[in-house]
Amino acid sequence: MALPMNIDTLKATLGKRTGLAKSNRFAIYMNLPIVSVNPTRLLTNFASGNFNPMQVLNDPRDISLLCESCSLPGRQVTTAEHTYKLKPIKKAYGYLNEDVSFTFLLTGDYYMKGMFDSWQGSVFNQERGTMNYKDDYTSNVIIQQLNDKHLPIYTCTLRNAFPTTVSAVELSNGNENQVSRVTVSLAYDDWDDNASFAGAAIGALASKLLS
């Protein structure tokens, strides 16, 4: 039997679940590895009168404010088929994580582009043609969905993340009134959400009470 559906039941469900989540309310936190400041860019800003001493600092708040869009990661269960009672069925054997993309607004000092170029450069030594140790270039990244009061309702942590792709920046005479942007893709070892942490904590508490 179909459940009774009308606008009142939908409103009641939304009211019970504190409304709908809004995709434009989010925050990101990147605990960046040590990244170098480009001295040429600082000198250019100083010569043009656009230098601000705060430009030498990597403020995590700037990164979150300049992030125009990002995505919460997905996860795919990998399966293999085997035959059971003459019928092929799928059986899980692992899972895959998707890379996460971020799009950032570019400011007059090219802060985000320079920062991710520097971070990506810490992955390898271009002059020697060698790769660096993973512990030296990975960092945890936190993505949060916020509610109307700017409080987190869902938190996802990317473990040991690093930039695999820093996109090209399109320059054109026809883009006179458009803002430049850069898109960055991060790979990571795994991700977990606040629900998994809560479940682990509850499980540990229950185990302690039952022991």
N, C-alpha and C positions, 0 to 999 in steps of 0.2 A: 504494500500500500504506500502510495506517495505521501510524503510529509506535506502538511499544509504550508504553502509559501505565499506570502504577501508582503507589502511594504512594512507593515507593522512588525512582523516577525524578523525581517531583516534589520530594522532599526533597533529592535530589542537585542539582537545578537551583537550588533556593532556597539551598542551601549554597554553590554556586558563585557565586551572585549576592548573597551576604552577607545573605540573608533578605529579608523583606518590608519595604517602606517603611511607616512609621507616620504617619498623617495628623495626629496630635497633636504631632508633633515638627517645629516650624518656627520661624522667626525672621523679623522684618521690620526694615528699617532705612530711616528717612525722614530725608533731609537737608532739613529744613523751611526754607522762606523765613522771613524775619523775621515773627513773629506777636506781636501785642500781648497783654499780660496784662490781664485785666479787673480794674480797681481795685475795683469794687463787690463782686465776689466775694471778693477778698482781705480787704476790710474786714468783710464778713459773717463770714468764717472767723475773723478776729481777734476780733471782738466775741463770737463763740460759744465762743472758746477752742480752736478747731480750726486755728489758723494755724500753719504751719510755714514757716520761711524758704526751705526747699527748693522750696516751691510756685511760686516765681517763676522757677525754672529749667525749661527744656524739655530734659529728659534723654531721649535716644534709647532708653535701656534701659527707661524707663517705658512708652514707646509699644509696644515689642515685648512686654513682660510683660502689658499690658492688652489686647492683641489676642486676642480669643477665637477668632476664625476668619477665614480669608481664602482666596483661591483663586489658583492659578497661572493666568495668562491662556491663553486658547485663541486659535486663529487659523483663519480660514476662507479658503480659496482661492476667489475669485470666478471664475465661468466663464460663457461664452456658447456657445450651440449653433450649429453650422453643419453643413450636410449634406455627407457624404462617401460616395460610392458608394451613394446613395439612403438612407443611414442617418444620422440626426442624432447627432453626437458632441459632446462638450464640450471646449472649449479654454480654458485658463486665461488670464486677462488681468490679474489683480491679486490682492490679499488684503485681508481685513478683520481688525482686532483687536477683541477683546471688552473692554469695561470691566471693571475688577476691583473687587470689593466686599470691604470689611473690616468686621468687627463688633468693637466695643470695649466693655469693661466700664466703667461710669461710676463714678468714685470720689466721695467726699463733697464734693470741691471742683469737681466737674464738669469735670475737666481736659480730657478728650478732646473733649467737646462744645464747650467754649470754644475749644480749639485749632483744631478744624476749622471752627468758625464764623468765627474770625479769618482762617484761611487762605482760606476761600471768599470772605470779604469783601475780600481783597486782589485778587481777580479783577476787581472792578468798584467804581466809586465810586457808592454808592447815592444820595448827596445830589445829585451833579452828573448822574447818569444816564449815565455814560461808562464805557467799558471800559479797563482798564489794559494796559500792554504785557505780552505773554506771558512774556518773559524775567524779569519781576518777580514772577511768581506760580507758575512751574513749578519742579519739583524732581525729581530721580531717586529712585526707590523700589526697594529691593532686597527680594526675597522668597526665602527659602532653605528647602529641605527638609533636615532634619537626620537623622542616624542615631542609634543608641542611645547613642553617645558625644558627642552634641551637635556633631558635625562636619558641615559642609555637604556634601551629596551632589548637590545640584542648586541652582543659583543663577539667578534670573531678575531682570533689571533693567528697570524701566519708565522709559523716557526721557521727560523733560519732562512729568511727571504733575501733575495738579491735581484737586481735588475738584469734581465736577459735582453730586453729590447728597449732602446730609447729612440723614439720615432724621429723621422725627418721633420723639419719645420718648414712649411711652405711659405715662400716669399713671393709676392706678386704685386705689380703696379696697380692691379685691379682691386686689391684688398686694402684700400686706403683707410677705411673706417672700421676694419676688422681687427680683433685682438689675436695676437699669436698664441698658439697653444702647443704643448708637447705631451705626447702620450707615452707612458712607460708601462712595460709588462714586467711583473715580478714572478719568479719561480720560488718555490719554498719546499721544505721537507714534508710538512703536513699542516693541517689547520684544525683547530678545535674551537668550540663556542662556549658561552657561559653556561649553557645547559649541561654540557659534558662535565664541566668543573663542578657544578652543583650536584650532579649525579654521583660523581666520584666522592665528594665530601659526604653526601648522605649515606652512600654505601660504606664508607670508612666508619662513620658514626654508628650505623646499624651493626656493623661487624664488631665494633668495640663493645656495644651494649649487650650483644648476644654472647660474647666470649666470657 
